[in-house]
Amino acid sequence: MTARSSQAHQPDTLPLAGRAGEGGATRSGPATLAQKLRLQSTAPERRLWRLLFPFRTDGFHFRKQQQIGAYVVDFACLHAGLIIEVDGETHGGEIAQSNDAVRDDYLRGRGFHVLGSAMTM
């Protein structure tokens, strides 16, 4: 072996280390819409989460703000095939209700049971 071949190439930065302004997820903020929604949950979503969380010990692992296809659902138990949507004030308009119906059809078409509740508090 020559001295030249025994030396490993030393990159200027560590692998996978991001640089400011070069895109990619950063540790300073959420990287996905689902993460942003988890951080900005509504009061009804937080109350329901407190009720659903204990079901984990019985084998029903609920996830909040879970992405399924192009949609981010409020709560999902993949094991049971159950989606729970907490529809608050932002879902009251005609367009929002139409979008919700399309979302629900998409989820039902993939085998999920969709429960919705109109909660405003």
Secondary structure, DSSP 8 states (H G I E B T S, - for coil): --HHHHS----SS-TT---TTS-S--TTS--SHHHHHHHT--HHHHHHHHHHGGGGGGT--EEEEEEETTEEEEEEETTTTEEEEEE-GGG-SHHHHHHHHHHHHHHHHTT-EEEEEE---
